[in-house]
Amino acid sequence: MFRRTFWFTTGVAAGVWATTKVNRKLKQLTPESLARTAGNKAIEAGHRIKDRAVGFALDVRDNMAVREAELGDALGINENPELPGPRRYAAIENRSNPKSVDGDWTTYSYNRNEDH
């Protein structure tokens, strides 16, 4: 009698375990669960890509600064960090068609397409 009770209990436990396992797998295969899983994996992949891109950008910036320093040393720019001022260009007046507004001379663009 003890053997029958043991095997009956073992069979019931195996049936409950198998039923629970199958029900969990069926819930994982529903469209909502699959969409949720795919969304979560996409978000995780996005975070990994972003982290790698940020790390790559920081590495590029550091290496760029090192290379700029090397080039500055090679060209002698780092010795005198003061750069020359911006160039000044002479203003070009349109003397062929001058127009005075309150004594102030205005300049005109030479763009041919503005006439049309």
C-alpha positions, 0 to 999 in steps of 0.5 A, spaced: 500 500 500 505 504 501 508 503 494 501 505 491 501 511 495 508 513 493 507 512 486 500 516 486 503 522 490 509 522 485 505 522 479 500 527 482 506 531 483 509 530 476 502 532 473 502 538 477 509 540 475 508 539 468 502 543 468 505 549 471 511 548 466 506 548 460 502 554 462 508 558 464 510 557 457 504 558 454 503 565 457 510 566 455 508 565 447 502 570 447 502 576 443 502 581 448 508 577 452 512 576 446 511 584 444 513 586 451 519 581 451 521 584 444 520 591 446 525 590 453 530 587 449 530 593 444 530 598 449 536 594 452 540 593 446 539 601 445 542 602 452 548 598 450 549 602 443 548 608 446 553 607 452 558 604 446 557 610 442 558 615 448 565 611 450 567 612 442 565 619 442 569 620 449 575 616 446 575 620 439 575 627 443 581 625 448 585 622 442 583 629 438 586 633 443 592 629 444 593 629 436 592 637 436 597 638 442 602 634 438 601 638 431 601 644 435 608 642 438 610 640 431 608 647 428 610 651 434 603 654 435 603 652 443 609 656 444 605 663 443 597 661 444 595 668 442 592 667 435 592 673 430 585 677 430 580 676 424 582 679 417 578 686 416 575 686 409 574 693 405 567 695 404 565 695 397 560 700 395 555 700 389 557 706 386 554 705 379 547 705 383 548 709 389 542 710 393 542 715 399 537 714 405 538 720 410 545 721 408 547 714 409 549 710 403 547 703 403 550 697 399 546 692 395 547 685 393 550 683 387 546 677 386 542 677 379 536 672 382 534 678 387 532 682 381 526 677 379 
